[in-house]
Amino acid sequence: MSKKRGLSLDEKREQILQIFYDSKNFYLLKELEKLGPKRGVISQSVKDVVQSLVDDDLVLKDKIGTSVYFWSLPSCASNQLKNTYRKLESDLANRTKRLKELVEQRDSLKRGREESDERVTALDELKTVEMQHKRLKEQLSCYADNDPATIEAMRNAIEVAHSAANRWTDNIFTLQHWCSTSFPQAKEQLVHLYREAGINEDFEYLQ
């Protein structure tokens, strides 16, 4: 024998709703979990099915004392469908209005842009001007090194580098003086060390 097919979610929802519609009564969740299997809905899935119906406003719930009761009447489904219908009608009206505005905007933009010899000529001239502008920008970039702002930035950078070089030269002279004072017996070795490091008699501050 083939295994019996289980109910789909929509079918489970219909069966749970029918429990409410047939009895027009209020139920606790545990009561629905007992009644569900009689309608083909296993008790373990009743809670999720009921919650989905609550989320869609097809089943109402309220807490009385410490207990939560669920109920639903055929009018609940009718009201929910009416609300959905009204929302869809409102959405349709808004989208229709928006479509009309866009069509009017399109038609407005088209006015004055009808194909004509004058329009074709103007577009060709515009294309020519844009290409010329592009070429001029490329030529201008070749002279970027002569730009006043670039030159001024280079001057500032040179001044900073000049000051830094003299500052390090001063540090080297200070270090030389300390070494000569601290190690007078190693004068020849120090001179040799200085020369290896590129510090000779010509080493001086930048002017």
C-alpha positions in Angstrom: 0.0 0.0 0.0 1.2 3.5 -0.8 1.8 5.8 2.2 -0.9 8.3 2.8 0.1 11.8 1.8 0.3 14.4 4.6 -1.6 17.7 4.5 0.0 20.8 3.1 0.3 23.9 5.2 -2.8 25.5 3.5 -4.8 22.3 4.1 -3.8 22.3 7.7 -4.8 25.9 8.1 -8.2 25.1 6.5 -8.8 22.2 8.9 -7.9 24.2 12.0 -10.1 27.1 10.9 -12.9 24.6 10.3 -12.6 23.6 14.0 -13.4 27.2 15.0 -16.1 27.7 12.4 -18.0 24.5 13.3 -18.0 25.1 17.0 -17.9 28.9 17.2 -16.1 28.3 20.5 -13.0 29.5 22.3 -10.0 27.1 22.7 -6.8 26.8 24.6 -3.8 25.7 22.6 -3.6 22.4 24.4 -7.3 21.8 23.4 -6.5 22.5 19.8 -3.5 20.2 19.9 -6.0 17.4 20.9 -8.5 18.3 18.2 -6.0 18.7 15.4 -5.2 15.0 14.9 -8.9 14.4 14.3 -8.7 16.7 11.4 -5.4 15.3 10.1 -3.1 17.8 11.7 -0.6 16.3 14.0 -0.5 17.8 17.5 3.2 18.9 17.1 2.4 21.2 14.2 -0.9 22.7 15.6 1.0 25.5 17.4 2.8 26.7 14.2 -0.4 26.4 12.1 -2.4 28.4 14.7 0.3 31.1 14.9 0.3 31.5 11.1 -3.5 32.0 11.2 -3.0 34.6 14.0 -0.3 36.4 11.9 -2.8 36.6 9.0 -5.6 37.9 11.3 -7.7 34.8 10.6 -7.6 33.7 14.2 -7.8 36.0 17.2 -6.2 35.4 20.6 -6.4 37.0 24.0 -5.0 36.4 27.5 -7.5 35.9 30.2 -5.8 35.5 33.6 -3.0 33.1 33.0 -4.5 31.4 30.0 -4.4 32.4 26.3 -7.6 31.7 24.3 -8.0 31.4 20.6 -11.1 31.9 18.5 -12.3 32.6 15.0 -15.6 33.3 13.2 -16.3 33.2 9.5 -16.6 36.9 9.7 -12.9 37.2 10.7 -11.9 35.6 7.4 -14.4 37.9 5.6 -13.0 41.0 7.2 -9.5 39.9 6.5 -10.3 39.5 2.8 -12.0 42.8 2.7 -9.0 44.5 4.3 -6.7 42.8 1.8 -9.0 43.8 -1.1 -9.0 47.4 0.1 -5.2 47.5 0.4 -4.8 46.0 -3.1 -7.3 48.6 -4.5 -5.3 51.4 -2.8 -2.0 50.1 -4.2 -3.5 49.8 -7.7 -4.8 53.3 -7.5 -1.4 54.7 -6.4 0.5 52.7 -9.1 -2.0 53.9 -11.8 -1.5 57.5 -10.7 2.2 57.1 -10.7 2.1 55.5 -14.2 0.0 58.4 -15.5 2.6 60.9 -14.0 5.5 59.0 -15.7 3.7 59.0 -19.0 3.1 62.7 -18.8 6.7 63.3 -17.8 7.9 61.2 -20.8 5.6 63.1 -23.2 6.9 66.4 -21.7 10.5 65.4 -22.2 9.8 64.4 -25.8 8.4 67.8 -26.7 11.1 69.8 -28.5 13.2 66.6 -29.1 11.3 65.5 -32.2 13.6 64.2 -34.9 14.5 67.0 -37.4 17.5 68.2 -39.5 18.1 70.9 -36.9 18.2 68.4 -34.1 20.6 66.0 -35.9 22.9 69.0 -36.7 22.8 70.2 -33.1 23.7 66.7 -31.8 26.6 66.4 -34.2 27.9 69.8 -33.1 27.6 68.8 -29.5 29.5 65.6 -30.2 32.3 67.6 -31.9 32.5 70.0 -29.0 32.7 67.2 -26.5 35.5 65.5 -28.4 37.4 68.9 -28.6 36.9 69.4 -24.9 38.4 65.9 -24.3 41.4 66.7 -26.4 42.0 70.0 -24.7 41.9 68.3 -21.3 44.5 65.7 -22.5 46.7 68.5 -23.7 46.3 70.4 -20.5 47.4 67.4 -18.5 50.8 67.6 -20.3 51.4 70.9 -18.7 50.5 69.9 -15.2 54.1 70.3 -14.0 53.9 74.0 -14.8 50.7 74.5 -12.9 51.2 77.3 -10.3 49.7 75.2 -7.5 52.0 72.3 -8.4 55.1 74.5 -8.5 54.1 76.1 -5.1 53.7 72.6 -3.6 57.1 71.6 -5.0 58.7 74.7 -3.5 57.2 73.9 -0.1 58.4 70.3 -0.3 61.9 71.5 -1.2 62.0 73.8 1.9 60.9 71.0 4.1 63.5 68.7 2.7 66.2 71.4 3.0 65.4 71.9 6.6 65.4 68.2 7.3 68.7 67.7 5.6 70.4 70.5 7.7 68.8 69.2 10.9 70.3 65.7 10.2 73.7 67.3 9.4 73.6 69.1 12.7 72.8 65.8 14.4 75.8 64.2 12.7 78.2 67.0 13.8 76.8 66.7 17.3 77.5 62.9 17.2 81.0 63.5 15.8 81.8 65.9 18.6 80.6 63.5 21.3 82.6 60.6 19.8 85.8 62.7 19.6 85.3 63.8 23.2 84.4 60.4 24.5 87.0 58.4 22.6 90.0 60.6 21.9 92.3 57.6 21.6 90.2 56.2 18.7 90.5 59.3 16.5 92.0 57.5 13.4 89.4 54.7 13.6 86.6 57.3 13.9 87.9 59.2 10.8 88.0 55.9 8.9 84.4 55.2 10.0 83.2 58.6 9.0 84.7 58.2 5.5 83.1 54.8 5.0 79.8 56.4 5.9 80.4 59.2 3.3 81.3 61.9 5.8 84.5 63.6 4.8 86.0 67.2 4.9 83.5 68.4 2.3 80.5 67.4 4.4 78.7 70.6 5.3 75.3 72.2 5.8 73.1 72.9 2.6 73.0 76.5 1.6 
